[in-house]
């Protein structure tokens, strides 16, 4: 089971608005908050889908996905939505009061795929919070914003804009 929080991107002076729901896969199909999903999903291309549910049509595009941070940025009918997901392990740790036990200290950030460093948004000595944009990696003609999966201080940058990197190459290090 996954617990998903979905909300519009908050403005600087407004709290995030959104709602939480549970998605579960069973042999009978997908269930949302315990109810069977009744709708139609058609893939329109890579990261683009059309969904019909409850006589409503939704055009959905996956803008950015961060599996390590369990976040996804979606564009649904022109509106931006940001999701955070908690799986069974996250929910168990939270129930036991150990939700911070799953977050590890970050030592470095590695390239998730081979590509070209387009830009770097941080400098050595910068304090970084979880979710901050670190750099942009272009791969297969797509810009991928690499975000911090934790907090820390940048110790050293190991790449420069215009540099080609390999998968798992260290991009920057934290103190």
SULLINCOR-V110194 format. One record per backbone hydrogen bond with DSSP energy under -0.5 kcal/mol. CO is the residue of the C=O (numbers start at 0). NH is the residue of the N-H. E is the energy in kcal/mol with one decimal. If there is no record, write none. Layout:
co: {CO/CO}
nh: {NH/NH}
e: {E/E}
This chain:
co: {1/1/2/3/3/4/5/6/10/16/18/20/21/22/23/23/25/28/29/30/30/31/34/35/36/37/39/41/44/46/47/47/48/49/50/51/52/55/57/57/58/59/60/60/63/64/65/65/69/70/71/71/72/72/73/73/74/74/75/78/79/80/81/82/83/85/86/87/88/89/90/91/92/93/97/97/98/99/101/106/108/108/110/114/115/115/116/118/122/125/127/128/131/133/133/134/135/135/135/136/136/137/138/141/141/142/143/143/144/145/145/147/151/152/153/155/159/162/164/165/168/170/170/171/172/172}
nh: {3/22/85/5/20/83/18/81/13/7/5/3/32/1/25/30/28/25/36/23/32/34/31/37/38/53/51/49/47/61/43/44/59/41/57/39/55/52/50/59/76/48/62/74/72/66/69/70/84/65/73/82/62/63/75/80/60/76/78/75/8/73/6/71/4/2/90/91/92/93/94/95/97/96/100/101/101/102/103/173/170/171/167/164/117/137/161/135/125/153/151/131/147/120/121/145/117/118/137/138/143/115/141/138/143/144/136/145/146/133/134/130/127/174/124/172/162/116/114/168/110/157/158/108/154/155}
e: {-0.6/-2.8/-2.5/-0.5/-2.6/-1.8/-2.4/-2.9/-1.5/-1.4/-2.8/-3.2/-3.0/-3.0/-0.5/-2.5/-1.8/-2.5/-2.8/-2.5/-0.5/-2.1/-3.1/-0.5/-0.6/-0.6/-2.4/-2.6/-1.7/-2.7/-2.5/-1.2/-2.9/-2.6/-2.8/-2.4/-1.3/-2.2/-2.8/-0.6/-2.6/-3.1/-0.9/-2.6/-3.3/-0.5/-1.0/-1.8/-2.3/-3.0/-0.6/-3.2/-2.4/-1.5/-0.6/-2.9/-2.1/-0.6/-2.1/-2.8/-0.7/-3.3/-1.6/-1.6/-2.7/-2.9/-2.6/-2.4/-2.7/-2.3/-2.3/-1.9/-3.7/-1.4/-1.9/-0.5/-0.6/-0.9/-0.5/-2.8/-3.6/-1.2/-3.3/-3.0/-0.7/-3.2/-3.9/-2.6/-2.1/-2.6/-2.3/-2.1/-2.4/-2.9/-0.6/-3.0/-2.7/-1.1/-0.5/-0.6/-2.4/-2.6/-1.6/-2.4/-0.5/-0.6/-2.9/-0.6/-0.6/-3.1/-1.3/-3.2/-3.7/-2.4/-2.9/-2.7/-2.0/-3.0/-2.0/-1.8/-2.4/-2.7/-0.7/-2.3/-3.0/-1.4}
